[in-house]
Amino acid sequence: MTQFTHINANGEANMVDVSGKQETVREARAEAFVTMSAQTLEMIISGQHHKGDVFATARIAGIQAAKRTWELIPLCHPLLLSKVEVNLEALPEKNQVRIESLCKLTGKTGVEMEALTAATVAALTIYDMCKAVQKDMVISNVRLLEKSGGKSGHFVADM
């Protein structure tokens, strides 16, 4: 079994030293879902939500969150992301919004946390914008879909 990389020999949390690693192209995709009532989803899709364009706001929030992940997660490195993309898709048959994020860079450490943070904050933004009309929305199934680059290689989640 692989060891935890953020724990030193004394069991204390520490930031991983990546100075000796090779720079490679690294990419990660993550997803999250927000489940809501059909009426709330229709307000979003039709543009009738009183706070404005929910998807545009969530997209920007997700991008901003990816760029600031190192400030939110204590042991993450500050990264120079070369690409952040957040896509939102209404799934009316399930009364859900699916969020998928993509983060990319050329660097010494992966972008999984940035992709997960982007998807999660986009979901939280949808909740925030819609909570006035529905408080029982559910954010679920936040997960890493894929990552590539680096020593650990390519990972693809089971679909």
C-alpha atoms as an extended CHARMM CRD file, in Angstrom:
* protein
*
       159  EXT
         1         1  MET       CA              0.0000000000        0.0000000000        0.0000000000  PROA      1               0.0000000000
         2         2  THR       CA              1.1870000000        3.5100000000       -0.7820000000  PROA      2               0.0000000000
         3         3  GLN       CA              2.0520000000        5.7620000000        2.1480000000  PROA      3               0.0000000000
         4         4  PHE       CA              0.4530000000        9.1030000000        2.9660000000  PROA      4               0.0000000000
         5         5  THR       CA              2.7030000000       11.7830000000        1.4850000000  PROA      5               0.0000000000
         6         6  HSD       CA              1.6490000000       14.6530000000        3.7610000000  PROA      6               0.0000000000
         7         7  ILE       CA              2.7120000000       12.9190000000        7.0030000000  PROA      7               0.0000000000
         8         8  ASN       CA              6.3470000000       12.9500000000        8.1220000000  PROA      8               0.0000000000
         9         9  ALA       CA              8.2060000000       10.2300000000       10.0550000000  PROA      9               0.0000000000
        10        10  ASN       CA              6.8740000000       11.6340000000       13.3500000000  PROA      10              0.0000000000
        11        11  GLY       CA              3.2550000000       11.4920000000       12.1480000000  PROA      11              0.0000000000
        12        12  GLU       CA              3.0440000000       15.2590000000       11.7090000000  PROA      12              0.0000000000
        13        13  ALA       CA              1.4050000000       17.0080000000        8.7710000000  PROA      13              0.0000000000
        14        14  ASN       CA              3.7870000000       18.6770000000        6.3420000000  PROA      14              0.0000000000
        15        15  MET       CA              3.8510000000       20.0830000000        2.8370000000  PROA      15              0.0000000000
        16        16  VAL       CA              5.4080000000       17.6420000000        0.3810000000  PROA      16              0.0000000000
        17        17  ASP       CA              8.7530000000       18.7340000000       -1.0940000000  PROA      17              0.0000000000
        18        18  VAL       CA              8.2660000000       18.6730000000       -4.8670000000  PROA      18              0.0000000000
        19        19  SER       CA             11.5390000000       20.4150000000       -5.7350000000  PROA      19              0.0000000000
        20        20  GLY       CA             13.1270000000       17.1960000000       -7.0220000000  PROA      20              0.0000000000
        21        21  LYS       CA             10.2050000000       16.2040000000       -9.2390000000  PROA      21              0.0000000000
        22        22  GLN       CA             10.1730000000       16.5340000000      -13.0070000000  PROA      22              0.0000000000
        23        23  GLU       CA              7.8540000000       19.0520000000      -14.6040000000  PROA      23              0.0000000000
        24        24  THR       CA              5.2270000000       17.2780000000      -16.6690000000  PROA      24              0.0000000000
        25        25  VAL       CA              1.8860000000       18.1970000000      -18.1850000000  PROA      25              0.0000000000
        26        26  ARG       CA             -0.7200000000       17.3670000000      -15.5780000000  PROA      26              0.0000000000
        27        27  GLU       CA             -4.4520000000       17.3470000000      -16.0010000000  PROA      27              0.0000000000
        28        28  ALA       CA             -7.4210000000       16.4350000000      -13.8100000000  PROA      28              0.0000000000
        29        29  ARG       CA            -11.1880000000       16.2900000000      -14.2560000000  PROA      29              0.0000000000
        30        30  ALA       CA            -13.7490000000       16.1800000000      -11.4450000000  PROA      30              0.0000000000
        31        31  GLU       CA            -17.5160000000       16.2500000000      -11.1470000000  PROA      31              0.0000000000
        32        32  ALA       CA            -20.2730000000       17.1510000000       -8.7070000000  PROA      32              0.0000000000
        33        33  PHE       CA            -24.0760000000       17.0520000000       -8.8310000000  PROA      33              0.0000000000
        34        34  VAL       CA            -26.7400000000       19.3330000000       -7.3690000000  PROA      34              0.0000000000
        35        35  THR       CA            -30.1880000000       17.7850000000       -7.0330000000  PROA      35              0.0000000000
        36        36  MET       CA            -33.1550000000       20.1210000000       -6.7340000000  PROA      36              0.0000000000
        37        37  SER       CA            -36.8370000000       20.3720000000       -7.4790000000  PROA      37              0.0000000000
        38        38  ALA       CA            -38.0670000000       20.5200000000      -11.0610000000  PROA      38              0.0000000000
        39        39  GLN       CA            -39.3340000000       24.0630000000      -10.3920000000  PROA      39              0.0000000000
        40        40  THR       CA            -35.9390000000       25.3110000000       -9.1940000000  PROA      40              0.0000000000
        41        41  LEU       CA            -34.1690000000       23.7300000000      -12.1480000000  PROA      41              0.0000000000
        42        42  GLU       CA            -36.6800000000       25.2820000000      -14.5400000000  PROA      42              0.0000000000
        43        43  MET       CA            -36.0210000000       28.7180000000      -13.0300000000  PROA      43              0.0000000000
        44        44  ILE       CA            -32.3070000000       28.2360000000      -13.7160000000  PROA      44              0.0000000000
        45        45  ILE       CA            -32.7510000000       26.8990000000      -17.2510000000  PROA      45              0.0000000000
        46        46  SER       CA            -35.2860000000       29.5380000000      -18.2880000000  PROA      46              0.0000000000
        47        47  GLY       CA            -33.2160000000       32.4010000000      -16.8890000000  PROA      47              0.0000000000
        48        48  GLN       CA            -36.0750000000       33.4420000000      -14.5830000000  PROA      48              0.0000000000
        49        49  HSD       CA            -34.0150000000       33.2480000000      -11.3960000000  PROA      49              0.0000000000
        50        50  HSD       CA            -34.1210000000       36.6030000000       -9.6170000000  PROA      50              0.0000000000
        51        51  LYS       CA            -30.3680000000       36.5680000000       -8.8510000000  PROA      51              0.0000000000
        52        52  GLY       CA            -29.3840000000       36.3040000000      -12.5160000000  PROA      52              0.0000000000
        53        53  ASP       CA            -27.4760000000       33.7330000000      -14.5570000000  PROA      53              0.0000000000
        54        54  VAL       CA            -26.8540000000       30.9020000000      -12.1030000000  PROA      54              0.0000000000
        55        55  PHE       CA            -24.6360000000       28.8790000000      -14.4490000000  PROA      55              0.0000000000
        56        56  ALA       CA            -22.4150000000       31.8330000000      -15.3840000000  PROA      56              0.0000000000
        57        57  THR       CA            -21.9180000000       32.7440000000      -11.7310000000  PROA      57              0.0000000000
        58        58  ALA       CA            -21.1880000000       29.1340000000      -10.7350000000  PROA      58              0.0000000000
        59        59  ARG       CA            -18.7120000000       28.7760000000      -13.6190000000  PROA      59              0.0000000000
        60        60  ILE       CA            -16.7770000000       31.8730000000      -12.5640000000  PROA      60              0.0000000000
        61        61  ALA       CA            -16.8390000000       30.8010000000       -8.9090000000  PROA      61              0.0000000000
        62        62  GLY       CA            -15.4560000000       27.3690000000       -9.8290000000  PROA      62              0.0000000000
        63        63  ILE       CA            -12.6450000000       28.8710000000      -11.9030000000  PROA      63              0.0000000000
        64        64  GLN       CA            -11.7450000000       31.3090000000       -9.1270000000  PROA      64              0.0000000000
        65        65  ALA       CA            -11.8160000000       28.5060000000       -6.5450000000  PROA      65              0.0000000000
        66        66  ALA       CA             -9.4000000000       26.3560000000       -8.5590000000  PROA      66              0.0000000000
        67        67  LYS       CA             -6.9590000000       29.2570000000       -8.6570000000  PROA      67              0.0000000000
        68        68  ARG       CA             -7.1960000000       29.6810000000       -4.8840000000  PROA      68              0.0000000000
        69        69  THR       CA             -7.1660000000       26.0450000000       -3.7810000000  PROA      69              0.0000000000
        70        70  TRP       CA             -3.7740000000       26.4790000000       -2.1090000000  PROA      70              0.0000000000
        71        71  GLU       CA             -5.3460000000       29.0980000000        0.1910000000  PROA      71              0.0000000000
        72        72  LEU       CA             -8.2040000000       26.7810000000        1.1840000000  PROA      72              0.0000000000
        73        73  ILE       CA             -6.4940000000       23.3960000000        1.5920000000  PROA      73              0.0000000000
        74        74  PRO       CA             -3.6100000000       23.7960000000        4.0510000000  PROA      74              0.0000000000
        75        75  LEU       CA             -0.9700000000       21.5550000000        2.4440000000  PROA      75              0.0000000000
        76        76  CYS       CA             -1.6260000000       22.3080000000       -1.2400000000  PROA      76              0.0000000000
        77        77  HSD       CA              1.0400000000       24.0570000000       -3.2690000000  PROA      77              0.0000000000
        78        78  PRO       CA              0.2750000000       27.3290000000       -5.0510000000  PROA      78              0.0000000000
        79        79  LEU       CA              0.0450000000       26.3980000000       -8.7320000000  PROA      79              0.0000000000
        80        80  LEU       CA              0.3030000000       28.2960000000      -11.9970000000  PROA      80              0.0000000000
        81        81  LEU       CA             -2.6850000000       26.7670000000      -13.7120000000  PROA      81              0.0000000000
        82        82  SER       CA             -2.6190000000       27.0180000000      -17.4890000000  PROA      82              0.0000000000
        83        83  LYS       CA             -6.2800000000       26.0530000000      -17.9280000000  PROA      83              0.0000000000
        84        84  VAL       CA             -9.3940000000       25.8620000000      -15.7910000000  PROA      84              0.0000000000
        85        85  GLU       CA            -12.7080000000       24.9420000000      -17.3360000000  PROA      85              0.0000000000
        86        86  VAL       CA            -16.0370000000       24.4710000000      -15.5680000000  PROA      86              0.0000000000
        87        87  ASN       CA            -18.9890000000       23.0830000000      -17.5100000000  PROA      87              0.0000000000
        88        88  LEU       CA            -22.5270000000       22.8740000000      -16.1770000000  PROA      88              0.0000000000
        89        89  GLU       CA            -25.2360000000       20.6830000000      -17.6290000000  PROA      89              0.0000000000
        90        90  ALA       CA            -28.8950000000       20.6270000000      -16.6660000000  PROA      90              0.0000000000
        91        91  LEU       CA            -30.2810000000       17.0910000000      -16.3630000000  PROA      91              0.0000000000
        92        92  PRO       CA            -34.0580000000       17.7070000000      -16.2350000000  PROA      92              0.0000000000
        93        93  GLU       CA            -34.8930000000       13.9900000000      -16.2110000000  PROA      93              0.0000000000
        94        94  LYS       CA            -33.0730000000       13.7170000000      -12.8540000000  PROA      94              0.0000000000
        95        95  ASN       CA            -33.7460000000       17.2650000000      -11.5420000000  PROA      95              0.0000000000
        96        96  GLN       CA            -29.9900000000       17.7520000000      -11.3460000000  PROA      96              0.0000000000
        97        97  VAL       CA            -27.1970000000       19.9510000000      -12.4970000000  PROA      97              0.0000000000
        98        98  ARG       CA            -23.9810000000       18.1250000000      -13.3630000000  PROA      98              0.0000000000
        99        99  ILE       CA            -20.7640000000       20.0830000000      -12.9780000000  PROA      99              0.0000000000
       100       100  GLU       CA            -17.5290000000       18.9570000000      -14.5790000000  PROA      100             0.0000000000
       101       101  SER       CA            -14.2380000000       20.7510000000      -14.0740000000  PROA      101             0.0000000000
       102       102  LEU       CA            -10.9210000000       20.4720000000      -15.8790000000  PROA      102             0.0000000000
       103       103  CYS       CA             -7.6130000000       21.7980000000      -14.5780000000  PROA      103             0.0000000000
       104       104  LYS       CA             -4.2960000000       21.6800000000      -16.3900000000  PROA      104             0.0000000000
       105       105  LEU       CA             -0.7160000000       22.8450000000      -15.9630000000  PROA      105             0.0000000000
       106       106  THR       CA              2.8940000000       21.9830000000      -16.6210000000  PROA      106             0.0000000000
       107       107  GLY       CA              4.4210000000       21.5080000000      -13.1990000000  PROA      107             0.0000000000
       108       108  LYS       CA              5.7940000000       19.3280000000      -10.4330000000  PROA      108             0.0000000000
       109       109  THR       CA              2.5610000000       18.4520000000       -8.6570000000  PROA      109             0.0000000000
       110       110  GLY       CA             -0.9080000000       17.3650000000       -9.6820000000  PROA      110             0.0000000000
       111       111  VAL       CA             -4.0940000000       19.3620000000      -10.0760000000  PROA      111             0.0000000000
       112       112  GLU       CA             -6.6140000000       16.9190000000       -8.5960000000  PROA      112             0.0000000000
       113       113  MET       CA             -7.4070000000       19.1620000000       -5.6270000000  PROA      113             0.0000000000
       114       114  GLU       CA             -7.9280000000       22.1420000000       -7.9180000000  PROA      114             0.0000000000
       115       115  ALA       CA            -10.3670000000       20.2020000000      -10.1100000000  PROA      115             0.0000000000
       116       116  LEU       CA            -12.2660000000       18.9060000000       -7.0610000000  PROA      116             0.0000000000
       117       117  THR       CA            -12.3700000000       22.3800000000       -5.5240000000  PROA      117             0.0000000000
       118       118  ALA       CA            -13.6590000000       23.9240000000       -8.7660000000  PROA      118             0.0000000000
       119       119  ALA       CA            -16.5110000000       21.4220000000       -9.0400000000  PROA      119             0.0000000000
       120       120  THR       CA            -17.4110000000       21.7190000000       -5.3600000000  PROA      120             0.0000000000
       121       121  VAL       CA            -17.4210000000       25.5070000000       -5.2250000000  PROA      121             0.0000000000
       122       122  ALA       CA            -19.4830000000       25.6870000000       -8.4160000000  PROA      122             0.0000000000
       123       123  ALA       CA            -22.0100000000       23.3810000000       -6.7110000000  PROA      123             0.0000000000
       124       124  LEU       CA            -21.9660000000       25.5080000000       -3.5530000000  PROA      124             0.0000000000
       125       125  THR       CA            -22.5530000000       28.6080000000       -5.6700000000  PROA      125             0.0000000000
       126       126  ILE       CA            -25.6250000000       27.0390000000       -7.2510000000  PROA      126             0.0000000000
       127       127  TYR       CA            -26.8770000000       26.2450000000       -3.7620000000  PROA      127             0.0000000000
       128       128  ASP       CA            -26.1710000000       29.7780000000       -2.5760000000  PROA      128             0.0000000000
       129       129  MET       CA            -27.9510000000       31.3970000000       -5.5030000000  PROA      129             0.0000000000
       130       130  CYS       CA            -31.0030000000       29.1260000000       -5.2220000000  PROA      130             0.0000000000
       131       131  LYS       CA            -31.3920000000       28.7240000000       -1.4580000000  PROA      131             0.0000000000
       132       132  ALA       CA            -34.0040000000       31.4850000000       -1.2940000000  PROA      132             0.0000000000
       133       133  VAL       CA            -36.3630000000       29.3210000000       -3.3620000000  PROA      133             0.0000000000
       134       134  GLN       CA            -35.2550000000       25.8860000000       -2.1240000000  PROA      134             0.0000000000
       135       135  LYS       CA            -33.2480000000       24.9860000000        0.9530000000  PROA      135             0.0000000000
       136       136  ASP       CA            -33.2650000000       21.1850000000        0.6150000000  PROA      136             0.0000000000
       137       137  MET       CA            -31.0760000000       20.8970000000       -2.4870000000  PROA      137             0.0000000000
       138       138  VAL       CA            -28.4370000000       18.1640000000       -2.2390000000  PROA      138             0.0000000000
       139       139  ILE       CA            -24.8270000000       18.3650000000       -3.3740000000  PROA      139             0.0000000000
       140       140  SER       CA            -23.5210000000       14.8630000000       -4.0360000000  PROA      140             0.0000000000
       141       141  ASN       CA            -21.1010000000       12.5490000000       -5.7690000000  PROA      141             0.0000000000
       142       142  VAL       CA            -18.1400000000       14.8960000000       -5.8170000000  PROA      142             0.0000000000
       143       143  ARG       CA            -15.3080000000       12.8400000000       -7.2390000000  PROA      143             0.0000000000
       144       144  LEU       CA            -12.1770000000       12.7610000000       -9.3210000000  PROA      144             0.0000000000
       145       145  LEU       CA            -12.9700000000       11.4660000000      -12.8030000000  PROA      145             0.0000000000
       146       146  GLU       CA             -9.5170000000       11.3740000000      -14.3140000000  PROA      146             0.0000000000
       147       147  LYS       CA             -5.9670000000       12.5310000000      -13.7840000000  PROA      147             0.0000000000
       148       148  SER       CA             -2.8800000000       12.2730000000      -15.9210000000  PROA      148             0.0000000000
       149       149  GLY       CA              0.7620000000       13.2270000000      -15.6390000000  PROA      149             0.0000000000
       150       150  GLY       CA              3.2980000000       12.7320000000      -12.9210000000  PROA      150             0.0000000000
       151       151  LYS       CA              4.8770000000        9.6700000000      -11.3810000000  PROA      151             0.0000000000
       152       152  SER       CA              1.6260000000        7.9670000000      -10.3880000000  PROA      152             0.0000000000
       153       153  GLY       CA              0.4730000000        7.9160000000      -14.0130000000  PROA      153             0.0000000000
       154       154  HSD       CA             -2.9940000000        7.9200000000      -15.4900000000  PROA      154             0.0000000000
       155       155  PHE       CA             -6.1340000000        7.3460000000      -13.4140000000  PROA      155             0.0000000000
       156       156  VAL       CA             -9.6760000000        6.9930000000      -14.7230000000  PROA      156             0.0000000000
       157       157  ALA       CA            -12.5830000000        6.5000000000      -12.3170000000  PROA      157             0.0000000000
       158       158  ASP       CA            -15.0300000000        3.6650000000      -12.8420000000  PROA      158             0.0000000000
       159       159  MET       CA            -18.1080000000        5.0170000000      -14.5130000000  PROA      159             0.0000000000
